[in-house]
Amino acid sequence: MNKVKITIFTISIIISIIGIKKLIYINQVKDLKNKEELFLNESIRVLNECFDLENKNKRTLNKSIELIEYCLEEYGYKN
């Protein structure tokens, strides 16, 4: 009877450790996704401001291309 209790206790500890490791992994993945999403949203915001889409009809095509190139060089490739 004593061996059965020890075995059950050991198995429950092992299962608990595995469960805790899974929870930690899931939280780390969620944090990484949140950080990536925040970075992406900030990049989108900065590029939209730089592209100045509200005044796009006031620029020539060449000026628009120059602005896009500038924005991508200045803000688009940062990690």
C-alpha positions in Angstrom: 0.0 0.0 0.0 2.9 2.3 0.8 4.5 1.8 -2.6 1.3 2.6 -4.4 1.0 5.9 -2.6 4.6 6.8 -3.4 4.1 5.8 -7.0 0.9 7.9 -7.3 2.6 10.9 -5.6 5.6 10.6 -7.9 3.4 10.4 -11.0 1.3 13.4 -9.9 4.5 15.5 -9.3 5.8 14.6 -12.8 2.4 15.5 -14.4 2.4 18.8 -12.4 5.9 19.7 -13.6 5.0 18.9 -17.2 1.9 21.1 -16.9 3.8 24.0 -15.4 6.4 23.8 -18.2 3.6 23.9 -20.8 2.0 26.9 -19.1 5.3 28.8 -19.0 5.9 28.0 -22.7 2.4 29.1 -23.7 2.8 32.4 -21.8 6.2 33.0 -23.5 4.7 32.4 -26.9 1.8 34.9 -26.1 4.3 37.5 -24.9 6.4 37.1 -28.1 3.3 37.4 -30.3 2.2 40.5 -28.4 5.7 42.1 -28.8 5.7 41.3 -32.5 2.2 42.7 -32.9 3.1 45.9 -31.0 6.2 46.3 -33.2 4.2 45.7 -36.4 1.5 48.2 -35.3 4.1 50.8 -34.4 5.9 50.3 -37.8 2.6 50.7 -39.6 1.8 53.9 -37.7 5.2 55.4 -38.4 5.2 54.5 -42.1 1.7 55.8 -42.6 2.7 59.1 -41.1 5.8 59.2 -43.2 3.9 58.4 -46.4 1.6 61.3 -45.8 -1.3 59.6 -47.5 -3.7 62.6 -46.9 -1.7 64.7 -49.3 -0.9 62.1 -51.9 -3.0 63.8 -54.6 -0.8 66.9 -54.3 2.4 65.2 -55.2 3.7 64.0 -58.6 4.3 60.3 -59.1 8.1 60.8 -58.9 7.8 62.7 -55.6 5.6 60.0 -54.2 8.2 57.3 -55.2 11.0 59.4 -53.6 8.9 59.8 -50.4 8.3 56.0 -50.3 11.9 55.2 -50.8 12.9 57.7 -48.1 10.4 56.3 -45.6 11.5 52.7 -46.2 15.1 53.6 -45.9 14.5 55.7 -42.8 11.9 53.6 -41.0 11.2 50.4 -42.9 14.2 48.2 -42.3 14.7 48.7 -38.6 14.5 45.6 -36.4 
